[in-house]
Amino acid sequence: MEVKGKIKLITETKTYGTNGFRKREMVVTTDEQYPQFINIEFVQDKTELLDNFKVGDEVEVSINLRGREWISPQGETKYFNSIQGWRITKLNTEAPQNVPPPVDDGFEPADNFDNNDDGADDLPF
């Protein structure tokens, strides 16, 4: 799945636990009639993908939906969902900077045509 939008927030990488689990979050604002603020997690080595992006960039993020079950100490079962990013690309929303000059095709417009103002011409309309 993909999410397209503008980066609203990028957090710093945080490390959890004794095994060094790393997580970094990003919020993308979608461009819809009712914009959504999508929190996307990048984990472990994927946290480094965000180093080349900044707030305001238009991006497309490839995501996976993750879900897990947790049983509390009281025996109550709860379910959690997360959105994990695994690829991010910048969308080119700017006009091209280097527009090539027009091609010289050898065509020269006529600048001395017969312009009679008597209202008569040979066009059928």
TORMAR-535746 format. One record per residue: x, y, z negated of N, C-alpha, C in turn. Coordinates in steps of 0.05 Angstrom, whole numbers. Layout:
BEGIN
NODE,X,Y,Z,X,Y,Z,X,Y,Z .
...
//
This chain:
BEGIN
NODE,17,-24,0,0,0,0,18,25,0 .
NODE,6,47,10,21,72,10,4,94,-2 .
NODE,18,113,-14,6,138,-24,20,161,-11 .
NODE,5,180,1,17,204,13,8,228,-3 .
NODE,27,247,-7,20,271,-21,45,287,-27 .
NODE,41,307,-44,62,326,-52,71,319,-80 .
NODE,97,319,-84,108,313,-111,102,336,-130 .
NODE,89,329,-152,82,349,-172,102,348,-195 .
NODE,112,324,-201,129,321,-225,148,297,-220 .
NODE,173,299,-229,192,277,-230,204,278,-258 .
NODE,203,256,-272,214,255,-299,243,245,-298 .
NODE,257,248,-320,284,237,-322,281,207,-327 .
NODE,302,192,-321,303,163,-326,304,158,-356 .
NODE,288,140,-366,288,133,-394,296,103,-396 .
NODE,311,97,-417,320,69,-421,306,59,-446 .
NODE,296,34,-445,280,22,-467,293,-5,-475 .
NODE,292,-11,-501,299,-37,-511,329,-42,-510 .
NODE,336,-65,-520,364,-73,-522,375,-84,-495 .
NODE,356,-92,-477,365,-102,-451,369,-80,-430 .
NODE,364,-55,-437,369,-32,-419,349,-28,-397 .
NODE,323,-35,-402,302,-31,-382,300,-2,-376 .
NODE,301,6,-350,300,34,-342,274,40,-327 .
NODE,263,63,-333,237,72,-320,238,102,-315 .
NODE,227,109,-291,225,138,-284,198,141,-271 .
NODE,185,163,-277,158,168,-267,157,192,-249 .
NODE,138,191,-230,133,213,-211,103,216,-208 .
NODE,94,241,-207,66,246,-202,63,258,-173 .
NODE,46,245,-157,41,254,-130,12,265,-129 .
NODE,8,289,-118,-18,300,-114,-27,294,-85 .
NODE,-49,280,-82,-58,273,-55,-71,297,-42 .
NODE,-72,296,-15,-84,318,0,-112,308,10 .
NODE,-132,311,-7,-159,302,-1,-178,324,-9 .
NODE,-204,320,-3,-224,339,-12,-223,342,-42 .
NODE,-219,320,-56,-216,320,-85,-189,308,-92 .
NODE,-168,325,-93,-141,315,-97,-138,298,-122 .
NODE,-122,277,-120,-117,259,-142,-89,262,-151 .
NODE,-84,259,-177,-57,260,-188,-49,232,-195 .
NODE,-32,220,-178,-25,192,-181,3,190,-195 .
NODE,3,177,-218,28,172,-233,40,146,-223 .
NODE,64,147,-212,78,124,-200,103,119,-216 .
NODE,107,94,-224,131,86,-239,152,74,-220 .
NODE,177,81,-225,199,68,-211,216,55,-233 .
NODE,222,29,-230,236,15,-252,263,4,-242 .
NODE,280,0,-262,307,-12,-258,322,3,-236 .
NODE,333,-10,-216,349,3,-195,333,22,-177 .
NODE,306,19,-177,289,37,-161,287,65,-172 .
NODE,296,69,-197,295,96,-209,313,115,-193 .
NODE,334,105,-181,353,122,-166,342,132,-140 .
NODE,320,120,-130,308,129,-106,298,158,-108 .
NODE,291,167,-132,280,193,-136,302,215,-136 .
NODE,327,208,-137,349,228,-139,349,247,-115 .
NODE,340,238,-92,341,255,-68,316,271,-63 .
NODE,298,272,-82,272,286,-78,268,307,-100 .
NODE,251,327,-93,246,348,-113,216,355,-112 .
NODE,207,369,-133,180,378,-135,173,394,-110 .
NODE,150,389,-98,141,403,-74,145,388,-49 .
NODE,162,367,-49,166,351,-25,141,336,-17 .
NODE,135,334,9,113,318,19,125,290,24 .
NODE,113,269,12,124,243,13,103,221,19 .
NODE,114,198,27,98,174,29,112,154,11 .
NODE,97,142,-8,108,123,-27,96,96,-23 .
NODE,112,76,-19,103,48,-18,100,38,-46 .
NODE,77,26,-53,72,19,-80,62,-10,-82 .
NODE,64,-21,-106,51,-46,-114,34,-40,-139 .
NODE,11,-52,-140,-6,-50,-163,2,-74,-182 .
NODE,6,-68,-207,14,-88,-227,-7,-88,-249 .
NODE,-13,-112,-259,-32,-115,-281,-21,-135,-301 .
NODE,-27,-131,-326,-18,-150,-346,-38,-152,-369 .
NODE,-37,-174,-382,-54,-180,-405,-38,-177,-430 .
NODE,-50,-166,-451,-37,-163,-477,-56,-171,-499 .
NODE,-47,-187,-517,-64,-196,-540,-53,-182,-565 .
NODE,-70,-167,-577,-62,-152,-601,-58,-171,-625 .
NODE,-45,-162,-646,-42,-178,-670,-69,-187,-682 .
NODE,-90,-171,-677,-116,-178,-687,-130,-198,-668 .
NODE,-117,-206,-646,-129,-226,-628,-146,-213,-606 .
NODE,-147,-187,-604,-162,-174,-583,-146,-173,-557 .
NODE,-158,-181,-535,-145,-181,-509,-149,-154,-495 .
NODE,-128,-143,-485,-130,-118,-469,-115,-122,-443 .
NODE,-123,-106,-423,-111,-107,-397,-101,-80,-389 .
NODE,-77,-79,-377,-64,-55,-369,-57,-56,-339 .
NODE,-59,-34,-326,-51,-32,-298,-29,-11,-295 .
NODE,-12,-15,-275,8,5,-269,13,5,-239 .
NODE,23,27,-230,30,31,-201,60,33,-200 .
NODE,73,15,-186,102,15,-184,110,22,-155 .
NODE,128,42,-153,139,49,-127,163,33,-121 .
NODE,167,27,-96,191,12,-87,204,24,-63 .
NODE,191,43,-50,203,58,-28,190,85,-26 .
NODE,206,105,-19,196,132,-16,209,146,7 .
NODE,193,159,24,204,173,47,192,201,48 .
NODE,208,220,57,200,247,59,185,250,86 .
NODE,162,263,85,146,269,109,155,295,121 .
NODE,158,296,147,166,320,160,142,338,165 .
NODE,138,358,148,115,375,151,122,402,162 .
NODE,148,407,167,157,432,178,157,431,208 .
NODE,155,455,220,157,457,249,186,452,257 .
NODE,191,441,280,218,435,288,235,460,289 .
NODE,259,459,279,277,482,278,291,487,304 .
NODE,299,466,318,314,468,343,296,461,366 .
NODE,282,481,377,265,477,400,282,481,425 .
NODE,283,461,443,300,464,466,290,487,484 .
NODE,308,500,499,298,521,517,282,509,540 .
NODE,266,525,553,250,515,576,268,505,598 .
NODE,259,485,612,274,474,634,271,491,659 .
NODE,293,498,673,291,513,697,286,494,720 .
NODE,261,495,730,253,477,751,255,489,778 .
NODE,266,513,780,269,526,806,245,540,816 .
NODE,223,539,802,198,552,810,200,581,803 .
NODE,193,598,823,193,627,818,165,637,823 .
NODE,153,651,803,126,661,808,126,683,829 .
NODE,105,684,844,102,705,865,95,731,851 .
NODE,110,752,858,104,778,846,93,798,866 .
NODE,91,790,891,80,808,911,58,794,926 .
NODE,35,791,914,13,779,927,-6,800,937 .
NODE,-23,793,956,-41,812,968,-64,817,949 .
NODE,-65,840,937,-86,846,917,-104,868,929 .
NODE,-124,860,943,-143,879,954,-165,883,935 .
NODE,-171,908,930,-192,915,910,-219,919,922 .
NODE,-224,909,946,-250,913,958,-270,892,949 .
NODE,-262,875,930,-281,855,919,-284,831,936 .
NODE,-273,831,960,-276,808,977,-251,790,973 .
NODE,-256,765,970,-235,746,970,-245,720,983 .
NODE,-227,702,987,-235,678,1000,-241,655,981 .
NODE,-243,661,955,-250,640,936,-280,635,936 .
NODE,-288,610,935,-317,604,936,-332,610,911 .
NODE,-320,620,891,-335,626,866,-329,653,855 .
//
